Amino acid sequence: MKRVLIFTLTTGLAGFLAGSCSALAGDAKLYLEPHAYGGARGTEPRFQSWQGVHYETGAANTDDATSRLKLRWEAEAIGRKDSSLDIDRAWIRLTPNITLGRIHPWELVGNPEASRPWGMAAQSQPQNRGIALGTLDRSQPFPEPVLMGWIGAHLHSHARAQETDRTRWAVSFSPLFVPSMGSEVTLSTEESVSTSRFGRRPPATLRVNNALLPLRYRIDTSRLLEDILLQPQMAVQLSTPLLSQAWQNHIGVTRAPQPDARPQADGFVQVGLEDVYAVAVVTPSFPQRWRGFWRGDLAVSPSWTLFHSVAWTSSSPGEIEVGARSGAWEASWLGRLAQSTGDDPIYAENLGQISGSIALSESLTWLGGIKYHFQQQGTWLRTQLLWKARRNFAVHVGGEAFGGGVNAYFGEWRTNDRVWIGVQWGMGT
């Protein structure tokens, strides 16, 4: 039911906006990518094949466009056949100051966090799909998760992309919260928990009176509309140079559901035909929270930029990211302003990351990087070669490795070490 509602809402909006546009000519990319994994992951096969279609129309620069439609379909062909259909951008500009449809508020004021979905600020935003199927844009050192847009009305200042010396503002309101579709996790009272390759597993056992029982789940969907979809969101933002044109600053306040579901569960013990097991009745919810953020970019030279992000939320300790960027390379450290109290591993907690690319020739590029959790001692190492044989045809080959204990953020995926070779076709106007 949840998938049907989300699909209906997003496709209905996209159809309305697409019909309002004067033309639908755009660019499409087709992907085919076999993967060979280094370890077992439940019943998932060691070999899988990923395919995807990405379509986009309208100017890529939000400031210069009057409309935009962007959709992605991705699926695994073997094993669980994990799949996802996302319409992450679908909007039309009614006037220079009013935009309707699905767009992320950051794009309205030129906040660079909108194009850094692995940064601290984006990772803690609602409607960020996370790693999902583990692959998206192969022209980036790491696969970029989709920072989904907000379906609503947006009032904003008007500025061209090259006008970085102006103060810009935006106010956004969305009556709906549309959770993004990540990797599949199967919860059932008929069988134990199972996940796809990149799904995060909930607990599989429960101790009752010193006995360890298998744990199964029943999802309560009786309040799906009230507790999930019908949750308004709002954002107020300001972007302006501070002290000099070299120091661009972006500040804002949002009220929106938190990005990860916080399930509430009641349980009981049930006797089946073959065994005794515990059943947890889970009610998913995305509690509302206030959030403030400050992002700054300081150009210290024509080739070097220092940046920082600081955020505070009403439900968790504050977060901070500091880093530097030069050309195709970027390095940063992510941390929290206070120690977290939960047991779940957190992405933005004492994490160092560096990534970049090196052009080996006009058509051959190396891309790669590493992410390391200092406290959890978890690692994600990635390398890839991208060969652009023609303007609309590319081949990429690469591999990645995950490390860390079973409770580390990356360590849970340590059986997902893999190598791949893929092709990409482009079709455009």
C-alpha positions in Angstrom: 0.0 0.0 0.0 2.8 2.4 0.9 4.5 1.9 -2.5 1.2 2.4 -4.3 0.5 5.7 -2.5 4.0 7.1 -3.1 4.0 6.1 -6.7 0.6 7.6 -7.3 1.5 10.9 -5.7 4.8 11.4 -7.5 3.7 10.2 -10.9 0.5 12.3 -10.7 2.5 15.4 -9.9 5.1 14.7 -12.6 2.3 14.2 -15.2 0.7 17.5 -14.3 4.0 19.4 -14.5 5.1 17.6 -17.7 1.9 18.6 -19.4 2.5 22.2 -18.4 6.0 22.3 -20.1 6.3 23.4 -23.6 8.6 20.5 -24.6 9.7 17.2 -23.1 12.9 16.7 -25.2 15.7 15.8 -22.9 18.6 13.5 -22.1 18.3 9.8 -21.2 21.0 7.4 -20.0 20.9 3.6 -19.9 23.1 1.6 -17.6 24.0 -2.1 -17.5 26.4 -3.3 -14.8 27.2 -6.9 -13.7 28.5 -7.2 -10.1 30.5 -10.0 -8.5 30.4 -9.9 -4.7 33.0 -11.3 -2.4 30.7 -12.7 0.4 27.3 -14.1 1.2 24.5 -11.9 2.2 21.6 -14.1 3.4 20.1 -15.8 0.4 21.4 -13.1 -2.1 23.5 -14.5 -4.9 27.2 -13.7 -5.3 26.6 -12.4 -8.8 24.0 -9.8 -9.6 23.3 -7.5 -12.6 22.2 -3.9 -12.1 20.5 -1.9 -14.8 19.0 1.6 -14.8 17.4 4.4 -16.8 17.9 8.0 -15.9 15.9 10.7 -17.8 16.1 14.5 -17.4 14.7 17.5 -19.2 15.1 21.2 -18.5 18.2 23.2 -17.7 20.5 21.5 -15.2 21.1 24.9 -13.6 18.0 25.7 -11.4 18.5 29.5 -11.7 18.3 29.5 -15.5 15.5 26.9 -15.9 11.7 27.4 -16.2 10.9 23.8 -15.6 12.6 20.5 -14.9 11.6 16.8 -14.8 14.1 14.1 -13.6 13.3 10.5 -13.0 15.4 7.4 -12.3 14.5 3.7 -12.5 17.0 1.1 -11.2 16.7 -2.6 -10.5 18.7 -5.8 -9.8 18.0 -8.5 -12.3 19.1 -11.5 -10.2 18.3 -12.4 -6.6 15.8 -10.3 -4.7 15.4 -8.0 -7.8 15.5 -4.9 -5.6 14.1 -2.0 -7.6 13.4 1.7 -7.3 11.5 4.3 -9.3 12.1 7.9 -8.2 10.8 11.2 -9.7 13.1 13.4 -7.6 12.6 16.6 -9.6 9.4 17.8 -11.2 8.7 21.5 -11.0 7.6 24.5 -13.0 8.5 28.2 -12.4 5.3 30.3 -12.6 7.0 33.6 -12.1 10.7 34.6 -11.4 9.8 34.3 -7.7 7.4 31.4 -7.5 8.1 27.7 -8.1 5.6 24.9 -7.8 6.4 21.1 -7.7 9.2 18.9 -6.4 12.5 20.7 -5.9 14.9 20.7 -3.0 14.8 24.1 -1.1 18.7 24.3 -1.1 18.7 24.6 -4.9 16.7 27.8 -4.7 19.5 29.7 -3.0 22.5 28.0 -4.5 23.5 26.1 -1.4 26.3 23.7 -2.5 25.1 21.1 -0.1 22.4 20.3 -2.7 25.1 18.6 -4.8 27.0 16.9 -1.9 24.6 14.1 -0.8 27.5 12.4 1.1 28.1 15.5 3.2 27.0 15.9 6.8 24.1 18.2 6.1 22.6 16.1 3.3 22.9 12.8 5.2 20.7 14.2 8.0 18.0 15.6 5.7 14.6 13.9 5.2 14.0 12.3 1.8 17.6 11.4 1.2 17.6 7.9 -0.2 21.0 7.0 1.1 23.1 4.4 -0.7 20.0 2.6 -2.0 21.2 0.1 -4.6 24.8 1.1 -4.1 25.2 2.8 -7.5 24.1 5.9 -9.3 26.3 8.4 -11.1 29.4 6.6 -12.3 31.2 9.9 -13.2 31.6 10.6 -9.4 34.2 9.0 -7.1 31.4 7.6 -4.8 27.9 6.7 -5.9 25.7 9.7 -5.2 22.5 9.0 -3.3 19.5 11.1 -4.4 18.6 14.1 -2.3 14.9 14.1 -3.0 12.9 17.2 -3.6 9.9 18.6 -1.6 6.5 18.6 -3.2 5.1 22.0 -2.5 5.2 25.8 -3.1 8.4 27.8 -3.0 8.7 31.6 -2.8 12.2 32.9 -3.5 14.3 35.7 -4.7 15.4 35.8 -8.4 19.1 35.5 -9.2 21.1 34.2 -12.0 23.7 31.5 -11.4 26.7 33.8 -12.0 25.4 36.4 -9.5 27.2 35.2 -6.4 27.5 38.7 -4.9 23.7 39.0 -4.2 21.8 38.1 -1.1 19.3 35.3 -1.8 16.3 34.0 0.2 13.7 31.3 -0.1 10.6 30.2 1.9 9.3 26.7 1.1 6.2 24.8 2.2 5.2 21.2 1.5 1.9 19.6 2.7 3.3 16.1 2.0 6.2 14.0 3.3 7.2 11.3 0.7 9.7 8.9 2.2 12.3 7.8 -0.3 12.5 4.2 -1.5 15.7 2.6 -0.3 17.0 -1.0 -0.4 14.4 -3.6 0.4 13.9 -5.1 3.9 11.3 -7.9 4.2 9.4 -8.0 7.5 6.8 -10.8 8.0 5.2 -13.0 10.6 5.7 -15.9 8.3 9.4 -15.9 8.1 12.6 -14.3 9.6 13.8 -10.9 8.5 15.6 -10.8 5.2 17.2 -7.9 3.3 18.7 -7.1 -0.1 22.4 -6.4 -0.4 22.4 -2.9 1.0 19.4 -3.2 3.3 20.1 -2.6 7.0 18.9 -5.5 9.2 16.8 -5.0 12.2 17.3 -7.4 15.2 16.6 -11.1 14.3 16.3 -12.5 17.9 14.8 -11.5 21.2 15.6 -12.8 24.7 12.5 -13.8 26.7 13.0 -15.4 30.2 16.6 -16.3 29.4 15.5 -18.0 26.1 16.6 -16.6 22.8 13.6 -16.6 20.4 13.5 -15.8 16.7 12.0 -12.4 16.1 9.5 -11.7 13.4 7.6 -8.5 12.6 4.1 -7.3 11.8 3.8 -3.8 10.3 0.8 -1.7 11.5 -0.3 0.4 8.5 -3.6 1.6 10.0 -2.2 5.2 10.3 -0.1 5.4 7.2 -1.6 8.6 5.9 -1.7 10.4 9.3 1.7 9.4 10.6 3.8 9.4 7.4 2.3 11.1 4.3 0.3 14.0 5.7 3.2 15.7 7.5 3.8 19.3 6.4 7.4 20.6 5.9 8.7 24.2 5.9 12.1 25.8 5.2 13.3 29.4 5.5 16.7 30.2 4.0 19.2 33.0 3.4 22.4 33.0 1.4 24.7 36.0 1.4 28.4 36.9 1.2 29.8 37.9 4.6 32.7 40.4 5.1 33.9 39.7 1.5 32.7 38.2 -1.7 35.1 35.3 -1.1 33.1 34.0 1.9 29.7 32.7 0.9 27.3 31.8 3.7 24.0 29.8 3.8 21.8 29.7 6.8 18.4 28.3 7.3 15.7 26.8 9.6 13.6 23.8 8.7 10.8 21.8 10.3 10.4 18.4 8.7 10.3 14.7 9.6 13.6 13.1 10.5 15.1 11.1 7.7 15.0 7.6 9.3 11.8 5.9 10.6 11.5 5.6 14.4 9.4 2.5 14.9 7.3 1.9 18.0 6.9 -1.7 18.8 4.8 -3.9 21.0 5.4 -7.7 21.1 4.1 -11.1 22.1 5.2 -14.7 22.0 3.5 -16.9 19.4 3.5 -20.7 19.0 3.7 -21.7 15.4 3.2 -25.2 13.8 7.0 -25.8 13.9 8.5 -23.5 16.5 8.0 -20.8 19.1 8.9 -17.2 18.1 8.4 -13.6 19.2 6.4 -11.2 17.1 6.9 -7.4 17.2 4.0 -5.3 16.0 5.8 -2.2 14.5 4.2 1.2 13.9 6.5 3.2 11.6 6.7 7.0 12.2 8.9 9.9 11.1 8.7 12.4 14.0 8.8 16.1 13.2 11.9 18.0 14.3 13.3 21.6 14.1 16.7 22.0 12.4 19.0 24.9 11.9 22.1 25.0 9.8 25.0 27.2 8.7 27.2 26.4 5.7 30.2 28.6 4.7 32.6 28.5 1.8 35.8 30.6 1.9 37.8 30.9 -1.3 41.4 31.3 0.0 42.9 31.1 -3.5 41.8 30.5 -7.1 42.2 26.8 -6.7 41.5 26.2 -3.0 38.2 26.6 -1.0 37.7 25.9 2.7 34.2 25.0 3.8 32.3 24.2 7.0 28.8 23.1 8.0 27.2 23.3 11.4 23.8 22.0 12.2 21.6 21.7 15.3 18.4 19.6 15.6 15.8 19.4 18.3 16.1 15.6 18.6 19.9 14.9 18.5 23.3 16.4 19.2 24.6 19.1 16.9 26.8 18.1 13.9 29.8 19.7 12.3 31.8 19.2 9.1 35.0 21.0 8.1 36.9 20.4 4.9 38.8 21.7 1.8 38.3 21.4 -1.9 40.7 21.9 -4.8 39.9 21.0 -8.3 38.5 17.5 -8.5 39.6 16.6 -4.9 37.8 17.1 -1.6 38.5 16.1 1.9 36.4 16.6 5.1 35.8 15.5 8.6 32.4 14.9 10.1 31.6 14.8 13.8 29.0 15.5 16.4 29.0 18.3 19.0 28.1 15.9 21.7 28.3 12.1 22.1 25.3 10.2 20.8 23.3 8.1 23.3 21.9 5.6 20.8 23.4 2.2 20.0 22.9 2.4 16.2 26.0 3.4 14.2 25.8 6.9 12.8 27.3 8.0 9.5 28.3 11.6 10.6 30.2 10.6 13.7 33.9 11.0 13.7 34.2 10.2 10.0 37.0 11.2 7.7 36.6 11.1 3.9 38.7 12.0 0.9 37.8 11.5 -2.8 38.8 12.8 -6.2 39.7 11.9 -9.8 42.8 12.0 -12.0 42.5 12.5 -15.8 44.9 9.9 -17.3 44.1 10.9 -20.8 41.4 12.8 -22.8 39.1 9.8 -22.5 40.4 7.8 -19.5 39.8 9.0 -15.9 40.6 7.3 -12.5 38.1 8.0 -9.7 38.3 6.8 -6.1 38.4 7.6 -2.4 38.1 6.3 1.2 35.8 6.9 4.1 36.9 5.9 7.6 35.1 6.0 10.9 37.8 6.6 13.6 35.6 5.5 16.5 33.8 2.6 14.9 36.9 1.6 12.8 34.8 1.1 9.8 36.1 1.6 6.2 34.7 2.1 2.7 37.4 2.0 0.0 36.5 2.5 -3.6 38.4 2.7 -7.0 37.2 2.9 -10.6 38.4 3.6 -14.2 36.0 5.5 -16.5 36.6 5.3 -20.3 34.5 7.6 -22.4 34.9 5.9 -25.7 32.5 8.3 -27.5 30.4 11.3 -26.5 27.4 9.1 -25.8 29.1 5.8 -24.8 31.3 5.0 -21.7 32.7 1.9 -20.0 33.6 1.7 -16.3 35.4 -0.9 -14.3 36.0 -0.8 -10.6 35.8 -2.3 -7.2 35.1 -1.4 -3.5 35.7 -2.9 -0.1 33.9 -2.5 3.2 35.5 -3.1 6.6 34.7 -3.0 10.3 32.9 -4.9 13.0 29.3 -6.1 12.7 28.1 -3.0 14.6 30.0 -0.5 12.5 28.2 1.7 9.9 30.2 0.3 7.0 31.0 -3.0 8.8 27.5 -4.3 8.3 28.2 -4.4 4.6 31.6 -6.1 4.8 30.2 -9.1 2.8 29.4 -6.6 0.0 33.0 -6.3 -1.3 32.6 -6.3 -5.1 34.0 -5.7 -8.5 32.1 -4.6 -11.5 32.2 -3.7 -15.2 29.5 -1.6 -16.7 28.5 0.3 -19.8 26.5 3.5 -20.2 24.6 4.7 -23.3 23.5 8.3 -23.6 20.6 9.6 -25.7 19.9 13.3 -25.9 18.7 16.1 -28.0 
